[in-house]
Amino acid sequence: GERHSHAIRMIEAILDDVPEIQSINMCYDVACVFESAIHRYKPEWKETIRSRIGRFHLYGHEHSCHVLYNLLRTQGYGLMIGEEPEHLWFIILYLIQSAGVSSGPRRTQKIDSCGMH
């Protein structure tokens, strides 16, 4: 099962670092379960945190999740697909593989040479 504690800790860190944030819109593969966990463990976040399910993960959910948690049915999410971090990891995979055993300065040099630093 998913560990919601990691996502909750991440949100806590964001809200601690940037206290003026009024709302957070996020994609989460199990947003339907996560939102009920938020309401149970952090009821003060009910109006602050809004989570939806990415397009590719939505197909594994019930019809009610399609209606309630679909990115395309929710204002504020635009044309997100919910897989943006995975796309970034795929793009920089060669850096991760080749720089994994490099020293810190060598990794920085490699990232700089790609214009990603």
C-alpha positions as CSV (number, residue, x, y, z in Angstrom):
1,G,0.0,0.0,0.0
2,E,0.9,3.6,-0.4
3,R,2.5,5.4,2.6
4,H,0.6,8.7,2.9
5,S,3.0,9.8,5.6
6,H,5.7,10.7,3.0
7,A,3.3,12.9,1.1
8,I,2.0,14.5,4.3
9,R,5.6,15.3,5.4
10,M,6.3,16.8,2.0
11,I,3.2,19.0,2.2
12,E,4.2,20.0,5.8
13,A,7.6,21.0,4.6
14,I,6.2,23.1,1.8
15,L,3.8,24.9,4.1
16,D,6.5,25.4,6.7
17,D,8.9,26.9,4.1
18,V,6.3,29.0,2.3
19,P,3.6,29.8,4.9
20,E,1.8,32.3,2.6
21,I,0.7,29.4,0.3
22,Q,-3.1,29.4,0.3
23,S,-3.7,26.1,-1.6
24,I,-1.8,23.2,-3.1
25,N,-3.1,21.3,-6.2
26,M,-1.3,18.0,-6.5
27,C,-1.4,14.8,-8.6
28,Y,-1.2,11.5,-6.7
29,D,-1.8,8.0,-8.0
30,V,-4.2,7.3,-5.1
31,A,-5.6,10.7,-4.6
32,C,-9.0,9.3,-3.7
33,V,-7.6,7.4,-0.7
34,F,-5.1,10.2,0.1
35,E,-7.8,12.9,0.4
36,S,-9.7,10.8,2.9
37,A,-6.5,10.3,4.9
38,I,-5.9,14.1,4.8
39,H,-9.5,14.7,6.1
40,R,-8.9,12.2,8.9
41,Y,-5.3,13.1,10.0
42,K,-5.1,16.8,9.0
43,P,-8.6,18.2,8.9
44,E,-7.2,21.8,9.0
45,W,-5.9,21.1,5.4
46,K,-9.3,20.2,4.0
47,E,-9.6,23.5,2.2
48,T,-5.9,23.9,1.4
49,I,-4.9,20.6,-0.3
50,R,-6.6,19.3,-3.4
51,S,-5.4,16.1,-5.0
52,R,-6.3,14.5,-8.3
53,I,-5.3,11.3,-10.1
54,G,-3.1,11.5,-13.2
55,R,-4.6,10.3,-16.5
56,F,-2.7,7.1,-16.7
57,H,-3.5,5.9,-13.2
58,L,-7.1,6.9,-13.4
59,Y,-8.0,3.8,-15.5
60,G,-7.3,1.5,-12.5
61,H,-9.9,3.3,-10.4
62,E,-13.7,3.0,-9.9
63,H,-16.1,5.1,-12.0
64,S,-16.7,7.5,-9.0
65,C,-13.0,8.3,-9.0
66,H,-13.1,9.2,-12.7
67,V,-15.9,11.7,-11.9
68,L,-14.4,13.1,-8.7
69,Y,-10.6,13.0,-9.3
70,N,-10.2,13.5,-13.0
71,L,-7.7,16.2,-13.9
72,L,-9.7,17.3,-17.0
73,R,-12.8,17.8,-14.9
74,T,-11.1,20.0,-12.3
75,Q,-10.4,23.7,-12.7
76,G,-6.8,24.7,-12.0
77,Y,-5.0,21.7,-13.3
78,G,-4.9,22.7,-17.0
79,L,-3.8,20.0,-19.3
80,M,-1.5,18.2,-16.8
81,I,-1.3,14.4,-17.4
82,G,0.0,13.7,-13.8
83,E,3.2,12.0,-15.0
84,E,5.5,15.0,-15.3
85,P,8.1,13.9,-12.7
86,E,8.3,10.5,-14.4
87,H,8.9,12.3,-17.7
88,L,11.7,14.3,-16.2
89,W,13.3,11.2,-14.7
90,F,13.2,9.5,-18.1
91,I,14.8,12.5,-19.8
92,I,17.7,12.7,-17.3
93,L,18.1,8.9,-16.9
94,Y,21.4,8.9,-18.7
95,L,22.8,11.4,-16.2
96,I,21.7,9.2,-13.3
97,Q,23.2,6.1,-14.7
98,S,26.5,7.6,-15.8
99,A,27.0,9.9,-12.9
100,G,25.9,7.5,-10.1
101,V,29.5,6.5,-9.3
102,S,31.1,9.9,-10.1
103,S,32.4,12.3,-7.5
104,G,30.3,15.3,-6.5
105,P,32.3,17.8,-8.6
106,R,32.1,15.5,-11.6
107,R,28.4,15.2,-11.3
108,T,28.0,19.0,-11.1
109,Q,30.2,19.3,-14.2
110,K,28.1,16.8,-16.1
111,I,24.9,18.6,-15.1
112,D,26.3,22.0,-16.0
113,S,27.4,20.7,-19.4
114,C,23.7,19.8,-20.1
115,G,22.5,23.2,-19.0
116,M,20.4,21.7,-16.2
117,H,22.1,23.3,-13.2
